[in-house]
Amino acid sequence: METPKRDFTELSMMSKSKWNEDELAYFQHALSQLLPYVNPEGLTILHEINREMYRRK
């Protein structure tokens, strides 16, 4: 898993369908690791990332 080139601030302004595979994987992993500390908005983002990853399979 490579560190994405675009930061989360930039990515949060666009649809998850425009994120590349590395970005999805990186932030899915990061948010999953922080899950006990994630607020409802972060949990929504994690769900959106998971849905997009599933859609691409």
Secondary structure in CASP SS format (residue, H / E / C, confidence):
PFRMAT SS
TARGET T0000
AUTHOR 0000-0000-0000
METHOD secondary structure of the structure
MODEL  1
M C 1.00
E C 1.00
T C 1.00
P C 1.00
K C 1.00
R C 1.00
D C 1.00
F H 1.00
T H 1.00
E H 1.00
L H 1.00
S C 1.00
M C 1.00
M C 1.00
S C 1.00
K H 1.00
S H 1.00
K H 1.00
W C 1.00
N C 1.00
E H 1.00
D H 1.00
E H 1.00
L H 1.00
A H 1.00
Y H 1.00
F H 1.00
Q H 1.00
H H 1.00
A H 1.00
L H 1.00
S H 1.00
Q H 1.00
L C 1.00
L H 1.00
P H 1.00
Y H 1.00
V C 1.00
N C 1.00
P H 1.00
E H 1.00
G H 1.00
L H 1.00
T H 1.00
I H 1.00
L H 1.00
H H 1.00
E H 1.00
I H 1.00
N H 1.00
R H 1.00
E H 1.00
M H 1.00
Y H 1.00
R H 1.00
R H 1.00
K C 1.00
END
